[in-house]
Every structure is written in C-alpha cells, then in structure tokens.
C-alpha cells in the first residue's frame, strides 16, 4: 500500500502552488489515465491535484473567428454545445464519438491532450485545425505541442487552461473505432481554412503519435472532394502494426477515413 494526499484547489494558481510543494505530485483531470495506472501500482503520486472543480477551467466561448474550449470542459459539453455545433460541427462530432457516455461526461479536452495517447481523438483536431494550447505560463501552437507517444511540450507542473481553435471554412472527422475501447484504430481530421489552406491529421496510426498527412493535404488543396483521394497512396513506413491491424491496414484506413471526413465536411 501507499498513501497519497488528495487536493481540490479552487484556482489555477493554487493548483500550481500545490504541485510545486508536492514531492511527486500529479494533476487529475477526468482521471481516465491516472486512476487506472494508480490502481495497477504503476504510479504512486505523493499528491493528486484535482483540476475539475476549478471554475475558470470550464466553459466554451465563440468570439469572431475563434472558438475557445477551456481545459476542464467535459467531452459531453463539447458535443452538445450550440456554439461548437455552429462554429466547428466536426469538433462536436468528434467529442460525441469519444469512448462511452461515462467517459464523455467525465473526460476533458485538457486531460486528453496532456496525456497525448497515440489513439486519442482530440490531437488530430488540434493539429488539423491549427489550434493553440494555452497554459498558465504561455501559448503553444499545436504543431509544436505534440512531441511523440505520450509526450508534449508541457513543462513539469504546467497546466493547460484552454484550447483556441480558428474557425475553418470546412472540417470533418472520421474514425475507425476499436470495438471495445472506442479509441481510434485510425482517425482522420481534415480542415480547410477560410484562406484556402488545407490540413489533415491522423491519429491511432503512427508509431510516433498524431501526425499530419501531406499527401492528403496536397490532394485536397487541389480538389476538395473525396474522389480526389482515390489515387493517393499512404506509405506504411512508420505506422503501427499490432494485433488490431497491420501497418498496411492502417495506411489504407488513413485514406478511407480521410475520404469519409471530406464527405462529412461537405
């Protein structure tokens, strides 16, 4: 057995101060990663600092050309938000297909991207939409935030406070879910900005985590239709291969999911 001290701070500053005092402190968002690893004795934090009750970390704001989702906002709130459904319908759809109802009511966008699971949904949206991750210390572009499997640009003790998304002209997300976990065996988010720039990101496929897919971006910039992707070939090199699917299988899924995402985007 081991002991841990549970904290429920009321502000980001209080949470950061508690982290600094702890010998081996951990932040708790939705808890879908930290709690299981603690149960398995793979983590034994001296202090668990619950961020979910900090009011300044919950909420959704649409202003001008930007949609901002605060870090402790649950997936369910994103999926059902009228602001999200109007500004970026693909993001509302993405949130609606995360896990199961229990996960969607408890899990948060901040917890998801801070953990950066290679099969998580949100990282693909951040990368494809060119989002900005805001913390209690700075702002980090999505292109600079994700650093590989379970790795991000966050410093020790840094707290994600919000994610800011530029509102695109069109966007879509499609994934092939694992039948048990509902994680993305492969998922693709595509977006076309109001200036005509096209970005596409795949999750669940690469051994290095979420990635942009240049071949899809080039084809869709020339012709924003699902059929524009008919003849592209996604290399299997660098993609994951496991009991759920080979690298070649995932390469084909990237193409198929991208076509479905474009169709969804319209």
N, C-alpha and C positions, 0 to 999 in steps of 0.2 A: 504493500500500500504506500501511497504518497499523498501528501496534503497540498492543497492549492488554496489561494485566497481569491474569492470572487468579488469583483468590484463593479458597481453600476454608476459610472460618472454621469453628470448632467451636462457636461460641456466637453468640447474637443480639447481645450487647454487642460482641463482636469484629467482627461484620459491620457494625454501625453505626459503629464507630470507623474501619474501613477506608473506608467510604463518605465519612465526613467528611474524610478525608485526600485522597481522590481528586479530581482536577481536574474530571472529568466521569464519575463512576462510575455503574454500573448494577447492579442486583440481577438475578441469574439464578435462576429457579425451575425450571420444566420446560424453558424455552428455546424454546418453540414460536412465540414472537413475537420475542424479542430476536435469536436466531440468524439467522432469515431476513432481518431488516432490516439486520443487520450484513453478511450476505453480499451484499446489494444496495447496500451502502455508504450506506444511509440513516441509519445510526447508527455512530458511531465512539467508543465509550466509552474513557476512559483506563484504567479498571479494571472488570473483570467480577467480581462477588462472588457466588459460588455458595452459595445457601442450602439446597440439597437435602440436604447432609450434616450439617446441624445436628440432632442427635437430639431436642432439645427442641421441634422444629417438626414432628415426625412422630408421628401417633397419633390414636386415636379413643377418646372416653370418653363413656359414658352414665351420667348420675347424676340421680336424681329425675326432674324434668320437663324436663331439658335434655340435648341431645346436642351434644358439642363435637368439632369436627374441626380438628386442628392444620393450620397453613397449608401445610406441605410434604408433606402426605399425598396420594399419587397417586390419580387417579380410580379406578383398578382396586381399590385398597384400600377406597375408599368403597363401590363397587359390590358388593364381596364380603364386606363386614363384617357379621357376625351382629348386632352392636349396631345398625348403621344399618338393616338389614333389619327388625329388630324394632321400633325406635323410629319411624323415618320411611321406610317402604318406597319411597315416591315419590322420595326423595332417592337411594336406592340405584339405582332405575331410571334416574333422570336421569344418574347417573355412568356407567351401563352403556351409554348411547347417545351418549356424547361421542366424536367422532372415530372412530378405528380403534384396534385393540389397541396399536399403538405409542404413540399419543397417550395412551391411558388408563394405560399403565404408566409414563409419564414425566411427563405433565402433572399439575399440582397445583391444589387449590382456591384457594390463596392467589395463585398466579400468574394464574389465570383472573379473579378478581375485581379484582386490582390493575390488570390490563390493561383490564378493562371493555369488551371488544369488544361492539358492539351486537347481535351474533348469538350470544353465548356463552350457555350453559345455566345455569350457577350463579347469575348475578344474579337470574334470575326466582325461583329457590328462596329466596334470601336475602330478597327483597322480600316474597314471598307469606307466608313463614313468620315474618316479623318478627324476623329474626336480628340478632345483634350481632357486629360485626367488632372483634376485639381486636388491638391493636398493641403495640409495645414502649413506647408512650407513653400510650395511652388506650383507651377503648371507644367505638365509633361505631355507632349504630343504622343498620340497612340503609336506612331511609328518608332518612337524612342522608348516606349513604356515596356513592351513585351520583350523579354530577353532570352526566351527558351523555356523548356519544360519547368513549370512551377517557379519561374524566375521573372522578376520585374525590376524596374529601375528604382523602386522604393528603397529609401534608406531605412536602417533599423529604427523602429519607433515612429516612422512617418505614417500619417493617417490620410487615407483618401476621403475627401469631403464631398466631391461631386464629379460628374462627368458631363462635359458640354459637347453637344453634337450639332454641327452645321446641318441645317435642314436641306436635304437634297431635292433635286427635281424628281427623281425616281429612285426607288430602292426595293429590294426583295431579298428574302431569306428562305432557304430550303435546306432541310437536313434529313439524313437517313439515320433514324434513332436506333440505339441499342435497345432491344425489346425489353430488357429488364431495368436498366438504369435510366434510360431515356437520354443519356449522354449522346452526343453526336458521333456516330461511327464516321460520318463525314458530313459537314455542313458548309454551305457557301453563302456568303452575303455579298450582293452586288449593289453598287450605288453609282448614279450619275449625278454630278453636281449641277448647279444652275449655270455654271460656266461651260459645261460640256465635258469636264474631266470624268473619267471612269475609273473606279477602284473595285477590286474584287478580293475577298479574303476567304480562306478555307480553314476550318477548324476540324479536329479529330483525325486528320490525315497525316500531317507531317511529324516526323520523329523530333523535330525541333519546335513543335508547338504551332500556334496560329501563324499563317503565312499569307502574303499577297500572291496572286496568281497572274503573272504578267501576260501570259498567252490569252487568258480570258479578257483581261483589261484591253488589250490591243484590238481583239476581235470586236468587242462591244463598242469601243470608241468609234470604230469604222461603221458599225451597223448594230444598233441596239435592238436585236431580235434574238430569240432562242436559236433560230436556224443558223445564225452567224457562227455558232459554236459547233456546228455539225462536223466540221473537218479538222478541228484543232486536236492536238494530242498532248496530254499531260504526262510528263515523264514520271516513271515510278521511282526513280532515284531519290532517296531521302525520305520516302514515305514509310509509314509504319506497316509492319506485317506481323500479324498475331493470329490467335485462334478465331478472331472475329472476321478477319479479312486480310488478304494479301495486299502487298503494295500495289500490284497491278489492279486489283479490285478497287482499292481506294482511289487510284488515279482515274479510273472510269467514273467512279461516284462523283468526283470533283466536277467533271464535265456535266454529268446528268443533273446534279444538284444545281449547278450554275444555270443550266437551261430552265429548270423549274423556277429558280429565283427570278430570272428575267421575265418569264411568263407571269409570275405573280406580280411583279412590279408594273407590268403593262407598258 
